[in-house]
Amino acid sequence: MLTPRTQAIKESLFAQERPIDLERALLYKESYEATEGEPVVVRRAKALRHLLDNHRIVIGEGERLLGNRTAVPRAGVVSPEMSPYWIEDELDQFGTRPQDRFAITDEDKATYREVLKPYWAGRSLNDWYRAHVAPEVVEAQRTKVFAVAQTDKGQGHIIPDFGLVIDEGWGAQLEKARAQLAENPNNAFLQAAVICLEAVISYYGRYVVECGRLAAEAREAGNEARAQELDEAAARMARLATEPARDFVGGLQQLWMTLLVLQHESNASSISLGRMDQYLWPLYQVSERELSADALREWIQEFYLKCNTVVFVRSTESAKFFAGFPSGFTITAGGIDAQGKDCSNELSELLLQVQHDTRLPQPNLSLRVHSLTPARLLTCAGDVIRLGDGMPQVFNDEANVLAFVNRGVSLEDARDYSVVGCVELSIPGRMYGLHDISMFNMVRCLEIALEENPEGFETFDGLVGAVEGVIDRMVKLMVEGCNTCDLAHRATAPTPLLSSLMDGAIERGRDITEGGAKYNPSGVQGVGTPNLADSLVVLKQAVIEQGLLDWDEMSAMLGRDWSGDGDEVWRQRFINQFPKYGNDIDEVDTLGARLLSHYGHEVVRYENPRGGHFQPGSYTVSAHIPLGEACGATPDGRHAHDQLADGGLSPMVGRDQHGPTASLRSVSKLDNIQDSNGSLLNVKFSPSTLAGDEGLNKLAAYLRAFCRLKIQHIQFNVVDKATLLDAQAHPENHKDLVVRVAGYSAMFTELAKGIQDDIINRSEHTL
């Protein structure tokens, strides 16, 4: 339960509408105007310093954990240095667009059009990308097989080494950077790192001053208790400016401030929190001897509420793929240590339990499990899962450690993996993975193969070979586009502060965009495997083997979207009388495995500019909606422009008829170890299924089975259809309803109707 303090803070998050905030954009422009001609990495560092020196600091009523990104919680910060164009296009639509709305004043619209857009036009990351991307990549993207992401936004999807700052302090990082710079005085990255680290230390000092001012006001008003809180906060910030954290409260404050300054630097989503139960555990042990359990819990509540003060403004098109403000402040709990032994602890459970109190989408809670995960931790997780907020999502060490070792990651590092963003897998402090650089539409590859071969195929191997040929051709072009985007970030948007918190980057003297991290993959997601497998089985049996239809007849039905005389009978027959992925049927499951493996093996052939290789994943976020919009009718009975299967590895909506265990078995037949960038399986349970001790025991047994089957990931929605339908019809009565989308949770009433419908229509299982 929230305390009166944290309840008031939570209410303040939603007390006013979300505005567009131009502060960062204006300060960045001011700095860039003063640094023309300097190395870009130094310009970025000086822009961050100018921002930290001048942005408005706000300490809310009752807050003890300090640090604000914007003056108003949940404001949308725009970054025209990434792309000024889509922002201008949407200035008049922010308040009315279908998804992720923001308010913007006429004055700010004018400022953007007259001041910000003219400066950044021709100078942005997007301009660099468009000037260098190959025409054949642009043409290929028109087919809607793939789209290169991150061409108009900062690149996050990374877990810095928070322990460096918590255990050693900012002062130690600054001295390290200064020492390296003394040996390499002309290294622009090291110059930039020193500028950034000095700016961060000064930024803490601004909070010390503001605390002093507010403390004086509180005393003048006769509020000595509040004045003392502010005095303590000022003293804590003064120490943390240069020194390590001394206790758990200091650790939480240092963690939040580190995350905050990294947000100021890049305005990028999914700078994730890593294994908090590991790097904060020593400090927690110190503080549990000094503070009560309730006091420690309240501090974690404050930290979780801080995570909900940050949302990201995306373009209308991007919001279709990442609907509901997924910030990606992901916490990973549990798992094994460097020696392969269980390392869960009391803090692991507490980090999960606080979701009972806050009931908000952030942080995105994740649990690592393995064959020896303690029963108490599974019970604790199950108790949180059945709240219905979609957390924690669960990751399987039995699969994910091997996936990383398979990619050349050392066993010790692989055992330290964590979750970044939604379901992407990363190595904290050692990997810059461009985990979300593109999504690849497998279903469109089938459509193109059929378009290019209107006469059809005599053999099934010929059909599958044609699909695989399209995959190969399009993967090559996708990689080329992704690498151009990679170079665009290097050329225009290096992140020297973030890089300084990655293992070895300062010693190497290189920003992470130049290969400064230890591991440097690029992650691209294959989407639509269930629909592809279901469709191919229909073509195999109905057309090639049984001759129920010829190719012309099938093509005509698909072309008219099942609208002809008798088409609906065929459509229902294809849906109900042919094998479907997700029901433990080998023929269709192994076909899905073949196609997804082919995609993965093709992807890993390619290198990126940072010296790493591409790696496959299979998750959709909310992209199964727009990727489905790009597809016509498909032989599995899907209508044109309907969604694809959600999640990535989940069966198509309504097609999994044999229960949740059959779905697990289907997923287990895929080469899950290959998806080292992460994969996603959605399962929906009725609330009654998980009720009482019996329900918890059933869920724990289900998770043990998931673990044995070596599936990478699973997540749950536990909410009945009637509640969701009522929330859709009467959103004013369900403002606090949180649901799982795909790799993240969101407020149900903040989702567009298409995504709401998807969640409502997912198969609801019992155990």
Secondary structure, DSSP 8 states (H G I E B T S, - for coil): ---HHHHHHHHHHTSS--BEE-HHHHHHHHHHHH-TTS-HHHHHHHHHHHHHHHS-----TT--S---SSSSTT-EE--TTT-SHHHHHHTTTTTTSSSS--B--HHHHHHIIIIIHHHHTTTSHHHHHHHHS-HHHHHHHTTTSEEE-SSSS----B---HHIIIII-HHHHHHHHHHHHHH-TT-HHHHHHHHHHHHHHHHHHHHHHHHHHHHHHHHHTT-HHHHHHHHHHHHHHHHHTTS---SHHHHHHHHHHHHHHHHHHH--S-B--B-HHHHSHHHHHHHTTTS-HHHHHHHHHHHHHHHTT------HHHHHHSTT-----EEEEE-B-TTS-B---HHHHHHHHTHHHH-SS-SEEEEEE-TT--HHHHHHHHHHHTTTT---EEEEHHHHHHHHHTTT--HHHHTT-EEETTTEEE-TTTBB--TTSEEEEHHHHHHHHHHH-TT--SSHHHHHHHHHHHHHHHHHHHHHHHHHHHHHHHHH---HHHHHTSTTHHHHT--GGGT-SSB--EEEEEE-HHHHHHHHHHIIIIIIIS-SS-HHHHHHHHHTTT-STTHHHHHHHHHHSS--TTS--HHHHHHHHHHHHHHHHHHTT-B-TTS-BEEEEB--TTTHHHHHHT----TTS--TT----STTTS--TTT--S-HHHHHHHHHTS-GGG-TT-B--EEEE-GGGG-HHHHHHHHHHHHHHHHHTT--EEEEEE--HHHHHHHHH-GGG-TT-EEE-SSSEEEGGGS-HHHHHHHHHS-EE--
